[in-house]
Amino acid sequence: MFLYRVRLFSLFGFAVSVDASWLVLAALVSWSLAAAVFPALHPGFTQATYWAMGIAATLGLFSSIVFHETAHSVVARRYGIPIRGITLFIFGGVAEMEEEPSSARGELLMAAAGPAASLVLGAALLAAASATAPPPAAAVLGYLGFINWVLALFNLVPAFPLDGGRMLRAALWLWRGDLLQATRIAATCGRGFGLLLVVFGLFRVLNGDVVGGAWSFLIGMFLRAAAIESYRHTLAGRLLAGVTVGQIMTPDPVAVPADIPVARFVDEYVYRHHHHWFPVVRDGALLGTVGTREIATVDRANWARVPLAGLLKPIAADMLASPNTEAMEALRRLRRGGQERLLVLQDNELVGVLALRDVLGALAVREELVPP
């Protein structure tokens, strides 16, 4: 989903980051406010004032989205739903859940917290606008109050994964007791709403509103894709329930002895197995990993003399698993870290390797047995 994100600060224990794509949104919003919206709504100011108003409103929008997502995160933590952090990107912001809610009540309250926070903030900003004397400041506060109400109402649309869609899923989950069925219905509503936005966007483009139409089209496409992915994620959780890493891993993986020279490693392992990196062991114990990037730093003329042990990289905790680790948790680690494989340890000895294709293969086989 994200191109390149930078962590900005921490709020109530949640890391707040901004993705590079959000800078595009910030630039577009600042420009449109300064060049069109504020001059049309509040004539008579200088161009410099309009630009100051546009930038201030964009920063206010940033803060409003963070406030909205923080409300989600605080309630999620109250109900034991782990939140990795809050990230702003081109389509707004998201509180990144590491796993699905364990209860319908928890999801319902978590989903409702964001729109409720935006409604309250919007009311406060509109009240502040009416009590503010400088017209430019009052205009910015009034705009932000209105935008927070729009943000709340849009998110209340019962289309998954919008907040309203999550509330719909939670209500269906409470009623029918089946998370997968509830997700399927809510995601179908999300796909339908996304299609509606796509058609509306095309209509706007054909009627001359190219920028607004393109924006509606892109948001609709994003919502459709997010609804499909959310359902597949929930389905994966159902199909992989009870499946452990030990059941789907590749046992007895290729491991490299630590005390061989680089030349032998390249000839006997890299050129033979064509992996980018390998686990390195000594007497069965895992020491680290080494790959083609580390080898490329060594002068080829010295490959026969340089020992492999001096090039080892430490192993991050997210790259490790045990045979008893749940397959769904392993899938989350692989996707979160962008890893190709996880190393499977038992009593500090390497007993297997789990590749993303192993998990996806197990998932695909089980999905074929699900009725349409």
C-alpha positions in Angstrom: 0.0 0.0 0.0 2.8 2.4 1.0 5.6 3.7 -1.2 8.0 5.2 1.3 7.0 6.4 4.8 8.7 8.5 7.4 8.0 8.4 11.1 7.1 11.8 12.4 6.2 11.5 16.1 4.5 9.3 18.7 1.0 10.1 20.0 -0.4 8.1 23.0 2.1 5.4 22.3 1.2 5.1 18.6 3.8 5.9 15.9 2.5 8.5 13.4 4.1 8.3 10.0 3.5 10.0 6.6 3.9 8.2 3.3 5.5 10.0 0.4 2.2 9.8 -1.5 0.5 12.0 1.1 2.8 14.9 0.0 1.1 14.8 -3.4 -2.3 15.1 -1.7 -1.0 18.0 0.5 0.3 19.9 -2.5 -3.0 19.4 -4.4 -5.1 20.5 -1.4 -2.9 23.5 -0.7 -3.0 24.6 -4.3 -6.7 24.1 -4.8 -7.6 26.0 -1.6 -5.2 28.9 -2.3 -6.1 29.2 -6.0 -9.8 28.5 -6.1 -11.7 27.6 -3.0 -10.8 30.4 -0.6 -10.8 33.2 -3.2 -14.3 32.1 -4.3 -15.7 31.8 -0.8 -13.9 34.7 0.8 -12.9 37.4 -1.8 -10.8 40.4 -1.0 -7.6 39.0 0.5 -4.2 39.1 -1.1 -2.7 36.1 -2.9 -0.2 35.7 -0.1 -3.0 35.5 2.4 -4.8 32.8 0.4 -1.6 30.7 0.2 -1.1 31.1 4.0 -4.8 30.0 4.5 -4.3 27.1 2.1 -1.2 25.8 3.9 -2.8 26.3 7.3 -5.9 24.4 6.2 -3.7 21.5 4.9 -1.9 21.3 8.2 -5.2 21.3 9.9 -6.5 18.5 7.6 -3.3 16.5 8.6 -4.1 17.0 12.3 -7.8 16.1 11.8 -6.9 12.8 10.1 -4.4 12.0 12.9 -7.1 12.8 15.5 -9.6 10.6 13.7 -7.2 7.6 13.4 -5.9 8.1 17.0 -9.5 7.7 18.2 -9.7 4.4 16.4 -6.3 3.3 17.9 -7.1 4.2 21.5 -10.4 2.2 21.4 -8.6 -0.6 19.6 -6.0 -0.8 22.4 -8.8 -0.9 25.0 -10.2 -4.0 23.3 -6.8 -5.7 22.8 -6.5 -5.1 19.1 -2.8 -4.4 18.3 -2.2 -1.3 16.2 1.2 -1.0 14.5 0.8 2.7 14.0 -1.0 5.5 12.1 0.1 6.3 8.6 -1.2 9.1 6.3 -1.1 8.4 2.6 -2.7 9.7 -0.6 -6.2 8.5 0.2 -6.3 9.8 3.8 -5.0 7.9 6.8 -5.2 4.5 8.4 -4.7 2.9 11.8 -2.8 -0.2 10.9 -4.3 -3.2 12.7 -1.9 -6.2 13.1 -4.8 -8.6 13.3 -8.5 -8.8 13.1 -10.7 -7.8 16.1 -11.5 -10.7 18.4 -15.0 -9.6 19.1 -17.8 -7.9 17.3 -18.3 -5.4 20.1 -14.7 -4.4 20.0 -14.8 -3.8 16.3 -18.1 -1.9 16.5 -16.8 0.6 19.1 -13.4 0.9 17.4 -15.0 1.7 14.1 -17.5 4.2 15.6 -14.8 6.1 17.5 -13.3 7.7 14.4 -16.4 9.3 12.9 -17.5 10.3 16.4 -14.2 12.0 17.0 -14.5 13.9 13.7 -18.0 15.0 14.4 -17.0 16.4 17.8 -13.9 18.1 16.4 -15.9 19.5 13.5 -18.4 21.1 16.0 -15.6 22.5 18.0 -13.9 24.0 15.0 -17.1 25.6 13.7 -17.8 27.1 17.2 -14.2 28.4 17.2 -14.7 29.9 13.7 -17.8 31.9 14.9 -15.8 33.3 17.8 -12.7 34.2 15.9 -12.2 37.8 14.9 -9.6 37.7 12.0 -11.5 36.8 8.9 -8.7 34.6 7.4 -8.4 32.5 10.6 -12.2 32.2 10.9 -12.4 31.0 7.2 -9.8 28.3 7.8 -11.4 27.1 11.0 -14.8 27.0 9.4 -13.4 25.1 6.4 -11.8 22.5 8.8 -15.0 22.2 10.8 -17.0 21.5 7.6 -14.3 19.0 6.3 -14.3 17.1 9.6 -18.1 16.6 9.2 -17.6 15.5 5.6 -14.9 13.1 6.7 -17.2 11.6 9.4 -20.2 11.3 7.1 -18.1 9.7 4.3 -16.6 7.2 6.7 -20.1 6.3 7.9 -21.1 4.9 4.5 -21.7 1.1 5.2 -19.1 0.0 2.7 -16.1 -2.1 4.0 -13.4 -1.2 4.8 -14.7 2.3 5.6 -15.7 2.8 9.2 -19.4 2.4 8.4 -18.6 -0.9 6.6 -16.7 -2.1 9.7 -19.7 -1.2 11.8 -22.0 -3.1 9.4 -19.7 -6.1 9.6 -19.7 -6.0 13.4 -23.5 -5.8 13.5 -23.8 -8.8 11.1 -21.2 -10.6 13.2 -23.2 -10.0 16.4 -26.4 -11.1 14.7 -25.2 -14.2 12.8 -22.1 -15.1 14.7 -20.1 -15.7 11.5 -17.2 -13.3 10.9 -16.5 -14.6 7.4 -20.1 -14.3 6.2 -20.3 -10.8 7.8 -17.1 -9.8 6.0 -18.3 -11.1 2.7 -21.5 -9.0 2.9 -19.8 -5.9 4.1 -17.0 -6.3 1.5 -19.6 -6.7 -1.3 -21.1 -3.4 -0.2 -17.6 -1.9 -0.3 -17.1 -3.1 -3.8 -20.5 -1.8 -4.9 -19.8 1.7 -3.4 -16.3 1.7 -5.0 -17.9 0.9 -8.4 -20.4 3.7 -7.8 -17.5 6.2 -7.2 -15.7 4.9 -10.4 -18.8 5.5 -12.5 -19.4 8.9 -10.9 -15.8 9.8 -11.6 -16.1 8.9 -15.2 -19.3 11.0 -15.4 -17.5 14.0 -13.9 -14.6 13.6 -16.4 -17.0 13.5 -19.3 -18.6 16.7 -18.1 -15.3 18.6 -17.9 -14.4 18.1 -14.2 -11.2 16.2 -15.0 -9.4 16.6 -11.6 -12.5 15.9 -9.5 -13.6 13.0 -11.7 -10.1 11.5 -11.7 -10.0 11.7 -7.9 -13.4 10.0 -7.5 -12.3 7.3 -10.0 -9.1 6.6 -8.0 -10.8 6.5 -4.6 -13.4 4.1 -6.0 -10.7 1.8 -7.4 -8.9 1.9 -4.1 -12.0 1.1 -2.1 -12.9 -1.8 -4.4 -9.4 -3.3 -4.2 -9.3 -2.8 -0.4 -12.7 -4.5 0.0 -11.5 -7.5 -2.0 -8.2 -7.7 -0.1 -10.0 -7.4 3.3 -12.3 -10.3 2.5 -9.4 -12.5 1.2 -7.5 -11.7 4.4 -10.4 -12.8 6.6 -10.9 -15.9 4.4 -7.2 -16.7 4.8 -7.5 -16.4 8.6 -10.4 -18.9 8.5 -8.7 -21.4 6.1 -5.3 -21.3 7.9 -6.8 -21.6 11.4 -5.0 -24.3 13.3 -2.3 -24.7 10.6 1.2 -24.3 12.0 4.5 -23.4 10.3 5.8 -27.0 11.0 3.1 -28.4 8.8 3.9 -26.4 5.7 7.6 -25.5 6.0 10.4 -27.0 3.9 12.3 -29.2 6.3 16.1 -29.7 6.2 16.8 -26.5 4.4 20.0 -25.6 2.6 22.4 -24.1 5.2 25.9 -23.0 4.7 28.8 -23.9 7.0 30.3 -20.8 8.6 34.0 -21.8 8.0 34.2 -22.0 4.3 35.7 -19.3 2.0 33.6 -17.0 -0.1 34.7 -18.7 -3.4 33.3 -22.1 -2.2 30.1 -20.5 -1.0 29.5 -18.9 -4.4 30.3 -22.0 -6.5 28.6 -24.6 -4.3 25.6 -22.6 -3.0 24.8 -19.4 -4.9 25.4 -20.8 -8.4 23.7 -24.1 -7.6 20.6 -23.0 -5.6 20.2 -19.5 -7.0 19.0 -17.9 -3.7 19.7 -14.3 -2.8 20.7 -15.2 0.8 21.4 -18.3 2.9 21.3 -19.2 6.6 24.8 -19.9 8.0 25.3 -22.5 10.7 28.1 -24.0 12.9 27.5 -27.4 14.5 23.8 -27.0 13.8 23.4 -23.7 15.5 22.2 -20.7 13.4 24.8 -17.9 13.4 23.3 -15.5 10.9 22.7 -15.1 7.2 24.8 -14.1 4.2 23.8 -13.2 0.6 24.9 -11.8 -2.7 24.9 -8.3 -1.4 27.5 -9.1 1.2 29.6 -11.0 -1.3 29.5 -8.1 -3.7 31.5 -6.0 -1.2 34.5 -8.4 -1.4 37.1 -8.1 -4.1 36.7 -11.1 -6.4 40.4 -11.7 -6.3 40.2 -12.3 -2.6 37.2 -14.7 -2.6 39.4 -17.8 -2.1 41.0 -16.3 1.1 38.1 -14.4 2.8 36.2 -16.6 5.3 32.4 -16.5 5.0 32.0 -16.1 8.8 33.3 -12.5 8.6 30.4 -11.4 6.3 27.4 -12.6 8.4 24.4 -10.4 9.0 22.5 -10.7 12.3 19.0 -12.1 12.1 16.0 -9.9 12.9 13.4 -11.4 15.2 10.7 -11.0 12.5 12.7 -13.4 10.3 12.4 -16.3 12.8 9.6 -18.6 13.6 9.1 -21.9 15.4 7.4 -25.0 14.1 4.5 -24.2 16.4 4.0 -20.6 15.1 0.6 -20.2 13.5 0.7 -20.0 9.7 -1.4 -16.8 9.7 1.1 -15.1 12.0 4.0 -16.2 9.7 2.1 -14.7 6.8 1.8 -11.4 8.6 5.5 -11.4 9.4 6.4 -12.1 5.7 4.2 -9.4 4.4 5.0 -6.8 7.1 8.8 -7.2 6.7 8.8 -7.8 2.9 10.8 -11.0 3.6 11.2 -13.8 1.1 11.5 -16.5 3.8 11.3 -17.2 7.5 13.9 -19.3 9.3 12.3 -22.0 11.5 14.2 -22.8 14.7 13.7 -25.4 17.4 16.1 -25.4 20.4 18.2 -22.9 18.5 18.8 -25.3 15.6 17.6 -24.6 12.1 14.9 -27.2 11.2 13.2 -25.6 8.3 12.5 -22.6 6.0 9.1 -21.1 5.3 8.8 -19.2 2.1 5.8 -17.0 1.2 5.0 -19.4 -1.6 4.6 -22.2 0.9 1.9 -20.3 2.8 0.2 -19.1 -0.3 0.3 -22.6 -1.7 -1.4 -24.0 1.4 -3.9 -21.3 1.3 -4.7 -21.9 -2.4 -5.3 -25.6 -1.9 -7.7 -25.0 1.0 -9.5 -22.2 -1.0 -10.2 -24.6 -3.8 -12.3 -26.7 -1.4 -14.5 -23.7 -0.4 -17.9 -23.7 -2.2 -18.4 -20.7 -4.5 
